Amino acid sequence: MILRQFARALVAPLAVAAAVLLAAGCGDDAASSVTGGGSSSLTLVAYTTPREVYEELIPAFNATPAGEDVSFERSYGPSGDQSRAVEAGLPADVLALSLAPDVTRLEAPGIVDPSWDDGPTRGFVSNSIVVFLVREGNPKDVRTWDDLVRDDVEVITPNPFTSGGAQWNIAAAYGAQLARGRTKQEALEYLRRLFERVPVQPKGARESLQIFTAGKGDVLLAYENEAILARSNGEPVDYVVPDETVLIQNPIAVTTSSRNPEAARSFVDYALSAPAQEVFAERGYRPVDAEVAARYADRYPEPPGLFTVDGALGGWAAFREEFFNPQTGHMADILAGRGFTQDDG
């Protein structure tokens, strides 16, 4: 950044300040707001797409005995950006990010306790899947992953170096090829062909949705919940659930530096409760509460080739290093070959 030439003594504090300011104003739809007038205050740092859910959950939590004296500040933005900003000093009590590595990377600096993913849901607050968002009526007749690499199809997907949603999309595309019996090299070649069909890479999932609904592209690789949101907002779109896709698991965690850890834990517990999981389900997410999920099974059928990153791709630690290392990862090479940089939005 702009700090490269400054004296070493100034670098750390200036970098923290820059990251905090960036988080306050960057991303798809980033915002910081305060609600409630309680004696306890919490800061929720979240990725952008569940914003509508949390804006509904917070007043519902405030109506409970545990939440009646709690006020909230919120920051929304691309998951990777949010995680890096918290590491650099952005205050946070509760993290609600797109994928587990954006939380686990905060264990080493002591911002998140390694036990954050203990418990029956393994630290996850919601699930989703990767789907194909298409124009109303599906005029290009996009049905399978092979359709995405046709010469007449243009695909929108975010930048994987800023967006957790983009990393889920790549995991889905790559894993789908393996599920269909292709070799790792063939699956990697598929990713190269896919990104030949990508004209622009927004910073995050919500910005990608905005660009697509504005008319750019034939297919948007998207969270299922974003596709449902677009349709509920009256956008002229449909979506296709491919036979092979990845189970998206979204984490939530309390930071070790929380100013009000008891209130923060109460909010996380509320987000995992049946009433809150009903809100997630109504907003297009697949609930992690087993009883709520059973009630919504008809709305969210399981694709026949559904897989997980842990089960099919060796886990996030290995997959992220292989694909998203900014120097040696496959995606750095693929993006460079397309003329993109890791900062392109």
Backbone hydrogen bonds in HBPLUS format (Angstrom, degrees):
<---DONOR---> <-ACCEPTOR-->    atom                        ^
c    i                          cat <-CA-CA->   ^        H-A-AA   ^      H-
h    n   atom  resd res      DA  || num        DHA   H-A  angle D-A-AA Bond
n    s   type  num  typ     dist DA aas  dist angle  dist       angle   num
A0006-PHE N   A0003-LEU O   3.13 MM   3  5.59 164.0  2.16 119.9 125.0     1
A0010-LEU N   A0007-ALA O   2.92 MM   3  5.58 148.8  2.01 118.2 127.1     2
A0011-VAL N   A0008-ARG O   3.22 MM   3  5.24 142.7  2.37 100.3 110.5     3
A0014-LEU N   A0010-LEU O   3.18 MM   4  6.12 160.4  2.22 153.1 159.1     4
A0015-ALA N   A0011-VAL O   2.81 MM   4  5.86 155.8  1.87 155.7 163.0     5
A0016-VAL N   A0012-ALA O   3.05 MM   4  6.29 159.4  2.09 154.1 159.0     6
A0017-ALA N   A0013-PRO O   3.07 MM   4  6.30 165.3  2.09 147.4 151.2     7
A0018-ALA N   A0014-LEU O   2.86 MM   4  6.08 159.7  1.90 150.6 156.3     8
A0019-ALA N   A0015-ALA O   2.95 MM   4  6.13 160.9  1.98 149.8 154.5     9
A0020-VAL N   A0016-VAL O   2.97 MM   4  6.20 160.3  2.01 154.4 159.7    10
A0021-LEU N   A0017-ALA O   3.00 MM   4  6.19 163.6  2.02 151.0 155.3    11
A0022-LEU N   A0018-ALA O   2.88 MM   4  6.05 154.1  1.95 146.4 154.2    12
A0023-ALA N   A0019-ALA O   2.96 MM   4  6.18 159.1  2.01 148.7 153.2    13
A0024-ALA N   A0020-VAL O   3.18 MM   4  6.42 143.1  2.32 141.3 150.8    14
A0025-GLY N   A0022-LEU O   3.05 MM   3  5.40 145.8  2.17 105.5 115.5    15
A0026-CYS N   A0022-LEU O   2.77 MM   4  5.46 123.5  2.09 160.7 172.7    16
A0074-ARG N   A0033-SER O   2.98 MM  41  5.36 131.1  2.23 132.2 145.8    17
A0035-THR N   A0072-PHE O   2.84 MM  37  5.30 141.4  1.99 139.9 152.5    18
A0072-PHE N   A0035-THR O   2.90 MM  37  5.30 151.0  1.98 143.4 153.0    19
A0040-SER N   A0069-ASP O   2.91 MM  29  6.04 177.0  1.91 169.6 168.6    20
A0071-SER N   A0040-SER O   2.70 MM  31  6.13 161.4  1.74 155.5 160.2    21
A0042-LEU N   A0071-SER O   2.85 MM  29  6.25 154.0  1.91 151.3 158.5    22
A0073-GLU N   A0042-LEU O   2.78 MM  31  6.19 153.3  1.85 155.8 163.6    23
A0093-ASP N   A0043-THR O   2.90 MM  50  5.18 170.0  1.91 144.6 145.9    24
A0094-VAL N   A0043-THR O   3.15 MM  51  6.43 164.9  2.17 153.7 154.5    25
A0044-LEU N   A0073-GLU O   2.78 MM  29  6.19 161.3  1.81 163.0 162.3    26
A0075-SER N   A0044-LEU O   2.88 MM  31  6.30 149.5  1.97 163.6 169.4    27
A0045-VAL N   A0094-VAL O   2.93 MM  49  6.27 169.6  1.94 172.4 174.1    28
A0096-ALA N   A0045-VAL O   2.97 MM  51  6.30 158.9  2.01 149.2 152.0    29
A0046-ALA N   A0075-SER O   2.88 MM  29  6.18 172.0  1.89 173.1 174.8    30
A0077-GLY N   A0046-ALA O   3.16 MM  31  6.67 140.4  2.32 143.0 154.5    31
A0047-TYR N   A0096-ALA O   2.95 MM  49  6.54 144.6  2.08 159.5 158.0    32
A0051-ARG N   A0048-THR O   2.99 MM   3  5.57 155.5  2.05 131.0 132.6    33
A0053-VAL N   A0050-PRO O   2.89 MM   3  5.17 121.2  2.25 105.4 121.2    34
A0054-TYR N   A0050-PRO O   3.03 MM   4  6.39 163.7  2.05 165.8 169.4    35
A0055-GLU N   A0051-ARG O   2.89 MM   4  6.08 152.3  1.97 154.6 163.1    36
A0056-GLU N   A0053-VAL O   2.98 MM   3  5.24 141.2  2.14 102.5 114.2    37
A0057-LEU N   A0053-VAL O   2.81 MM   4  6.13 150.5  1.90 148.6 158.6    38
A0058-ILE N   A0054-TYR O   2.98 MM   4  5.86 163.5  2.01 147.3 149.4    39
A0061-PHE N   A0057-LEU O   2.75 MM   4  5.96 154.1  1.82 157.1 164.3    40
A0062-ASN N   A0058-ILE O   2.88 MM   4  6.16 156.1  1.94 151.3 158.5    41
A0063-ALA N   A0059-PRO O   3.13 MM   4  6.32 126.7  2.43 133.7 145.8    42
A0063-ALA N   A0060-ALA O   3.19 MM   3  5.18 138.5  2.37  94.1 105.6    43
A0064-THR N   A0061-PHE O   2.95 MM   3  5.36 164.7  1.98 115.4 120.2    44
A0067-GLY N   A0064-THR O   3.07 MM   3  5.29 137.3  2.26 104.1 115.9    45
A0070-VAL N   A0067-GLY O   3.26 MM   3  5.27 162.6  2.30 116.1 114.2    46
A0082-GLN N   A0078-PRO O   2.94 MM   4  6.18 159.6  1.98 158.6 165.4    47
A0083-SER N   A0079-SER O   2.96 MM   4  6.20 160.8  2.00 154.5 159.1    48
A0084-ARG N   A0080-GLY O   3.05 MM   4  6.26 165.6  2.07 151.2 154.7    49
A0085-ALA N   A0081-ASP O   2.93 MM   4  6.10 153.8  2.00 147.0 154.7    50
A0086-VAL N   A0082-GLN O   3.01 MM   4  6.25 157.2  2.06 150.1 155.3    51
A0087-GLU N   A0083-SER O   3.06 MM   4  6.32 158.4  2.11 147.3 153.4    52
A0088-ALA N   A0084-ARG O   2.97 MM   4  6.20 141.9  2.12 140.3 150.9    53
A0090-LEU N   A0085-ALA O   2.88 MM   5  5.44 169.6  1.89 138.4 136.4    54
A0089-GLY N   A0086-VAL O   3.09 MM   3  5.11 153.5  2.17 100.1 108.3    55
A0255-THR N   A0093-ASP O   3.00 MM 162  5.35 161.1  2.04 135.5 139.9    56
A0095-LEU N   A0253-ALA O   2.77 MM 158  5.20 167.4  1.79 158.5 163.0    57
A0253-ALA N   A0095-LEU O   2.89 MM 158  5.20 149.7  1.99 145.5 153.0    58
A0102-ASP N   A0099-LEU O   3.06 MM   3  5.87 145.2  2.18 124.2 132.4    59
A0103-VAL N   A0100-ALA O   2.83 MM   3  5.32 151.1  1.92 117.5 126.9    60
A0104-THR N   A0100-ALA O   2.89 MM   4  6.14 166.8  1.90 157.7 161.7    61
A0105-ARG N   A0101-PRO O   3.04 MM   4  5.79 151.9  2.12 138.5 143.2    62
A0106-LEU N   A0103-VAL O   2.90 MM   3  5.49 156.6  1.95 117.5 125.3    63
A0107-GLU N   A0104-THR O   3.01 MM   3  5.30 165.7  2.03 112.8 116.0    64
A0111-ILE N   A0106-LEU O   2.99 MM   5  5.35 133.9  2.21 166.4 176.8    65
A0112-VAL N   A0106-LEU O   3.11 MM   6  5.55 144.1  2.25 127.4 125.8    66
A0110-GLY N   A0107-GLU O   2.86 MM   3  5.07 153.9  1.93 111.2 119.0    67
A0256-THR N   A0111-ILE O   2.79 MM 145  5.39 162.7  1.82 136.7 142.8    68
A0116-TRP N   A0113-ASP O   2.97 MM   3  5.67 151.3  2.06 132.1 132.1    69
A0118-ASP N   A0115-SER O   2.99 MM   3  5.37 161.7  2.02 123.0 121.8    70
A0122-ARG N   A0119-GLY O   3.09 MM   3  5.28 161.6  2.13 111.8 117.3    71
A0124-PHE N   A0121-THR O   3.07 MM   3  5.44 165.5  2.10 114.1 118.6    72
A0252-ILE N   A0123-GLY O   2.94 MM 129  5.95 148.9  2.03 170.4 172.4    73
A0125-VAL N   A0250-ASN O   2.80 MM 125  5.96 159.1  1.84 170.0 171.9    74
A0250-ASN N   A0126-SER O   2.94 MM 124  5.38 174.4  1.94 160.2 161.5    75
A0127-ASN N   A0286-ARG O   2.85 MM 159  4.74 144.5  1.98 148.8 156.4    76
A0286-ARG N   A0127-ASN O   2.80 MM 159  4.74 161.6  1.84 140.1 139.4    77
A0128-SER N   A0248-ILE O   2.89 MM 120  4.77 143.0  2.03 130.3 134.5    78
A0248-ILE N   A0128-SER O   2.74 MM 120  4.77 158.6  1.79 133.9 136.2    79
A0224-GLU N   A0129-ILE O   2.84 MM  95  5.53 137.5  2.02 162.3 170.9    80
A0131-VAL N   A0222-ALA O   2.85 MM  91  5.53 165.4  1.87 162.2 167.1    81
A0222-ALA N   A0131-VAL O   3.11 MM  91  5.53 170.8  2.12 153.7 155.9    82
A0132-PHE N   A0240-VAL O   2.91 MM 108  5.03 174.8  1.91 155.4 157.0    83
A0240-VAL N   A0132-PHE O   2.78 MM 108  5.03 156.5  1.83 144.1 151.5    84
A0133-LEU N   A0220-LEU O   2.88 MM  87  4.91 176.3  1.88 150.8 150.5    85
A0220-LEU N   A0133-LEU O   2.83 MM  87  4.91 155.3  1.90 141.3 149.2    86
A0134-VAL N   A0238-ASP O   2.82 MM 104  5.33 165.8  1.84 145.5 150.3    87
A0238-ASP N   A0134-VAL O   2.95 MM 104  5.33 160.9  1.99 138.7 144.3    88
A0138-ASN N   A0135-ARG O   2.75 MM   3  5.25 152.4  1.83 146.7 147.7    89
A0136-GLU N   A0236-PRO O   2.98 MM 100  5.04 140.1  2.14 133.1 122.0    90
A0141-ASP N   A0138-ASN O   2.88 MM   3  5.23 160.6  1.92 118.2 123.6    91
A0147-ASP N   A0144-THR O   3.06 MM   3  5.38 134.2  2.27 102.8 114.6    92
A0148-LEU N   A0145-TRP O   3.09 MM   3  5.44 142.9  2.23 105.9 115.8    93
A0149-VAL N   A0146-ASP O   3.26 MM   3  5.77 157.3  2.31 111.9 117.8    94
A0150-ARG N   A0147-ASP O   3.29 MM   3  5.45 164.5  2.31 110.8 111.2    95
A0153-VAL N   A0150-ARG O   3.25 MM   3  5.54 164.7  2.28 116.2 116.7    96
A0218-ASP N   A0154-GLU O   2.80 MM  64  5.16 162.9  1.83 136.3 142.2    97
A0219-VAL N   A0154-GLU O   3.11 MM  65  6.42 150.0  2.20 159.7 162.8    98
A0155-VAL N   A0197-ARG O   2.86 MM  42  5.60 164.0  1.89 137.8 143.1    99
A0156-ILE N   A0219-VAL O   2.84 MM  63  6.25 155.3  1.90 157.6 166.0   100
A0221-LEU N   A0156-ILE O   3.08 MM  65  6.38 161.2  2.12 170.3 174.1   101
A0159-ASN N   A0202-PRO O   2.77 MM  43  5.91 150.0  1.86 174.7 173.6   102
A0162-THR N   A0159-ASN O   3.19 MM   3  5.74 168.2  2.21 117.5 121.0   103
A0163-SER N   A0159-ASN O   2.95 MM   4  5.85 153.5  2.02 159.2 167.8   104
A0167-GLN N   A0164-GLY O   3.05 MM   3  5.11 118.0  2.45  96.1 111.4   105
A0168-TRP N   A0164-GLY O   2.99 MM   4  6.38 152.1  2.07 151.4 159.4   106
A0169-ASN N   A0165-GLY O   2.94 MM   4  6.25 153.6  2.01 145.4 153.0   107
A0170-ILE N   A0166-ALA O   2.98 MM   4  6.28 155.8  2.04 148.9 154.4   108
A0171-ALA N   A0167-GLN O   2.95 MM   4  6.13 159.5  1.99 146.1 152.1   109
A0172-ALA N   A0168-TRP O   2.86 MM   4  6.10 154.4  1.93 150.2 157.4   110
A0173-ALA N   A0169-ASN O   2.89 MM   4  6.16 163.1  1.92 150.4 154.7   111
A0174-TYR N   A0170-ILE O   2.91 MM   4  5.94 172.7  1.91 154.8 157.3   112
A0175-GLY N   A0171-ALA O   2.86 MM   4  5.69 158.2  1.91 140.8 148.1   113
A0176-ALA N   A0172-ALA O   2.89 MM   4  5.83 146.1  2.01 139.9 148.7   114
A0177-GLN N   A0174-TYR O   3.11 MM   3  5.41 125.7  2.42 101.4 114.4   115
A0178-LEU N   A0174-TYR O   3.29 MM   4  6.73 156.5  2.35 148.9 154.9   116
A0179-ALA N   A0175-GLY O   2.89 MM   4  6.12 154.5  1.95 148.0 155.7   117
A0180-ARG N   A0176-ALA O   3.08 MM   4  6.28 130.3  2.34 135.8 147.7   118
A0180-ARG N   A0177-GLN O   3.13 MM   3  5.12 133.8  2.35  94.1 106.7   119
A0182-ARG N   A0177-GLN O   3.06 MM   5  5.52 158.3  2.11 154.1 148.0   120
A0181-GLY N   A0178-LEU O   2.98 MM   3  5.17 159.1  2.03 112.2 114.3   121
A0187-ALA N   A0183-THR O   2.82 MM   4  6.10 153.4  1.89 149.9 158.0   122
A0188-LEU N   A0184-LYS O   2.90 MM   4  6.11 150.6  1.98 144.4 152.3   123
A0189-GLU N   A0185-GLN O   2.92 MM   4  6.17 153.5  1.99 144.6 152.0   124
A0190-TYR N   A0186-GLU O   2.93 MM   4  6.18 142.8  2.07 139.7 150.0   125
A0191-LEU N   A0187-ALA O   3.17 MM   4  6.54 150.5  2.26 142.0 148.4   126
A0192-ARG N   A0188-LEU O   3.15 MM   4  6.57 152.0  2.23 145.5 152.7   127
A0193-ARG N   A0189-GLU O   3.04 MM   4  6.35 159.2  2.08 149.1 154.2   128
A0194-LEU N   A0190-TYR O   2.78 MM   4  6.04 154.5  1.84 152.9 161.2   129
A0195-PHE N   A0191-LEU O   2.98 MM   4  6.20 163.2  2.01 153.0 155.5   130
A0196-GLU N   A0193-ARG O   3.18 MM   3  5.15 143.3  2.32  95.7 106.5   131
A0197-ARG N   A0194-LEU O   2.88 MM   3  5.44 154.4  1.95 112.9 121.4   132
A0198-VAL N   A0195-PHE O   3.35 MM   3  4.89 165.2  2.37  94.3  98.0   133
A0208-SER N   A0204-GLY O   3.05 MM   4  6.24 149.7  2.14 143.6 152.6   134
A0209-LEU N   A0205-ALA O   2.99 MM   4  6.30 151.5  2.07 146.8 153.9   135
A0210-GLN N   A0206-ARG O   3.02 MM   4  6.34 155.7  2.08 147.8 154.2   136
A0211-ILE N   A0207-GLU O   2.95 MM   4  6.23 155.6  2.01 148.8 155.0   137
A0212-PHE N   A0208-SER O   2.92 MM   4  6.15 158.7  1.96 149.3 155.4   138
A0213-THR N   A0209-LEU O   2.89 MM   4  6.08 170.0  1.90 156.0 158.4   139
A0214-ALA N   A0210-GLN O   3.04 MM   4  6.09 128.2  2.32 133.7 146.6   140
A0216-LYS N   A0211-ILE O   3.28 MM   5  5.93 164.7  2.30 150.5 146.7   141
A0215-GLY N   A0212-PHE O   2.89 MM   3  5.30 159.1  1.93 110.6 117.5   142
A0226-GLU N   A0223-TYR O   3.09 MM   3  5.25 128.0  2.38 100.4 113.4   143
A0227-ALA N   A0223-TYR O   3.20 MM   4  6.61 152.4  2.28 149.6 156.9   144
A0228-ILE N   A0224-GLU O   2.99 MM   4  6.31 157.0  2.04 152.1 158.5   145
A0229-LEU N   A0225-ASN O   2.91 MM   4  6.07 153.8  1.98 140.2 147.7   146
A0230-ALA N   A0226-GLU O   2.95 MM   4  6.15 160.9  1.98 146.2 150.7   147
A0231-ARG N   A0227-ALA O   3.13 MM   4  6.40 160.8  2.16 147.3 151.8   148
A0232-SER N   A0228-ILE O   2.91 MM   4  6.11 157.4  1.96 149.4 156.3   149
A0233-ASN N   A0229-LEU O   2.94 MM   4  6.14 134.0  2.16 145.8 157.9   150
A0235-GLU N   A0230-ALA O   3.03 MM   5  5.49 155.9  2.09 163.2 155.8   151
A0234-GLY N   A0231-ARG O   3.00 MM   3  5.17 160.0  2.04 108.7 112.8   152
A0237-VAL N   A0235-GLU O   2.86 MM   2  5.63 133.6  2.07 109.1  94.7   153
A0305-GLY N   A0243-ASP O   2.75 MM  62  5.29 138.9  1.91 152.2 151.9   154
A0307-PHE N   A0245-THR O   3.01 MM  62  6.38 151.6  2.09 154.4 162.3   155
A0247-LEU N   A0307-PHE O   2.82 MM  60  6.04 149.7  1.91 163.4 170.3   156
A0258-SER N   A0255-THR O   3.36 MM   3  5.41 163.1  2.39 106.5 107.5   157
A0264-ALA N   A0260-ASN O   2.91 MM   4  6.14 159.2  1.95 157.0 163.9   158
A0265-ARG N   A0261-PRO O   2.86 MM   4  5.98 160.8  1.90 146.3 150.9   159
A0266-SER N   A0262-GLU O   2.97 MM   4  6.17 151.4  2.06 141.4 149.8   160
A0267-PHE N   A0263-ALA O   2.96 MM   4  6.24 149.2  2.06 145.7 153.3   161
A0268-VAL N   A0264-ALA O   3.04 MM   4  6.38 159.6  2.08 150.1 155.3   162
A0269-ASP N   A0265-ARG O   2.88 MM   4  6.09 163.1  1.90 151.1 156.2   163
A0270-TYR N   A0266-SER O   2.89 MM   4  6.10 149.0  1.99 140.6 149.4   164
A0271-ALA N   A0267-PHE O   2.90 MM   4  6.20 154.8  1.96 149.6 156.1   165
A0272-LEU N   A0268-VAL O   3.13 MM   4  6.43 134.2  2.35 143.0 154.8   166
A0272-LEU N   A0269-ASP O   3.20 MM   3  5.17 133.9  2.42  93.9 106.3   167
A0273-SER N   A0270-TYR O   2.96 MM   3  4.97 154.4  2.02 103.8 112.2   168
A0277-GLN N   A0273-SER O   2.86 MM   4  6.08 158.0  1.91 156.8 164.3   169
A0278-GLU N   A0274-ALA O   2.93 MM   4  6.12 141.0  2.09 148.9 158.5   170
A0279-VAL N   A0275-PRO O   3.33 MM   4  6.70 144.3  2.47 135.8 144.1   171
A0279-VAL N   A0276-ALA O   2.99 MM   3  5.06 120.3  2.36  95.9 110.9   172
A0280-PHE N   A0276-ALA O   3.04 MM   4  6.49 157.7  2.09 151.5 156.9   173
A0281-ALA N   A0277-GLN O   2.95 MM   4  6.16 161.5  1.99 143.8 148.9   174
A0282-GLU N   A0278-GLU O   2.90 MM   4  6.13 157.3  1.95 148.4 154.3   175
A0283-ARG N   A0279-VAL O   2.97 MM   4  6.12 135.8  2.17 144.8 156.9   176
A0283-ARG N   A0280-PHE O   3.10 MM   3  5.11 130.4  2.35  95.5 109.3   177
A0285-TYR N   A0280-PHE O   2.91 MM   5  5.16 161.5  1.94 149.1 142.8   178
A0284-GLY N   A0281-ALA O   3.20 MM   3  5.33 164.4  2.23 106.8 109.5   179
A0293-ALA N   A0289-ASP O   2.82 MM   4  5.98 163.9  1.84 159.6 165.2   180
A0294-ALA N   A0290-ALA O   2.95 MM   4  6.13 149.9  2.04 143.2 150.7   181
A0295-ARG N   A0291-GLU O   3.25 MM   4  6.54 147.1  2.37 139.7 147.3   182
A0295-ARG N   A0292-VAL O   3.07 MM   3  5.19 121.3  2.43  97.7 112.2   183
A0296-TYR N   A0292-VAL O   3.20 MM   4  6.52 131.6  2.45 142.3 155.2   184
A0296-TYR N   A0293-ALA O   3.10 MM   3  5.14 135.9  2.30  96.8 109.2   185
A0297-ALA N   A0294-ALA O   3.39 MM   3  5.09 166.7  2.41 102.5 103.0   186
A0299-ARG N   A0296-TYR O   3.07 MM   3  5.32 123.6  2.40 102.2 116.5   187
A0300-TYR N   A0296-TYR O   3.04 MM   4  6.28 147.3  2.15 152.9 162.8   188
A0306-LEU N   A0303-PRO O   3.29 MM   3  5.34 149.9  2.39 120.5 115.1   189
A0312-ALA N   A0308-THR O   2.92 MM   4  5.87 161.3  1.95 150.3 154.9   190
A0313-LEU N   A0309-VAL O   2.94 MM   4  4.91 146.0  2.06 125.5 134.8   191
A0315-GLY N   A0309-VAL O   3.10 MM   6  5.27 162.4  2.13 128.6 123.3   192
A0319-PHE N   A0315-GLY O   3.03 MM   4  6.14 166.6  2.05 155.8 159.6   193
A0320-ARG N   A0316-TRP O   2.76 MM   4  5.56 163.9  1.78 148.0 152.9   194
A0321-GLU N   A0317-ALA O   3.20 MM   4  6.28 159.3  2.25 140.6 146.3   195
A0322-GLU N   A0318-ALA O   3.04 MM   4  6.20 161.2  2.07 149.5 154.6   196
A0323-PHE N   A0319-PHE O   2.95 MM   4  6.03 154.5  2.01 149.4 156.1   197
A0324-PHE N   A0320-ARG O   2.69 MM   4  5.07 153.9  1.76 138.4 147.2   198
A0330-HIS N   A0322-GLU O   3.01 MM   8  6.49 154.8  2.08 139.0 143.1   199
A0331-MET N   A0323-PHE O   2.94 MM   8  5.42 156.6  1.99 136.2 144.0   200
A0329-GLY N   A0325-ASN O   2.82 MM   4  4.37 149.2  1.91 132.0 133.8   201
A0333-ASP N   A0329-GLY O   3.35 MM   4  6.72 156.6  2.41 149.3 155.0   202
A0334-ILE N   A0330-HIS O   2.90 MM   4  6.19 158.6  1.94 150.5 157.2   203
A0335-LEU N   A0331-MET O   2.86 MM   4  5.87 168.4  1.87 148.3 151.6   204
A0336-ALA N   A0332-ALA O   3.06 MM   4  6.09 157.1  2.12 138.8 145.6   205
A0337-GLY N   A0333-ASP O   3.00 MM   4  6.17 151.8  2.08 144.4 152.1   206
A0338-ARG N   A0334-ILE O   3.19 MM   4  6.47 126.1  2.49 136.0 149.5   207
A0338-ARG N   A0335-LEU O   3.01 MM   3  5.07 137.9  2.19  97.6 110.0   208
A0340-PHE N   A0335-LEU O   2.89 MM   5  4.98 140.3  2.05 155.7 147.7   209
A0339-GLY N   A0336-ALA O   3.07 MM   3  5.03 158.1  2.12 101.6 108.3   210
A0344-ASP N   A0341-THR O   3.18 MM   3  5.30 163.5  2.21 105.6 110.8   211
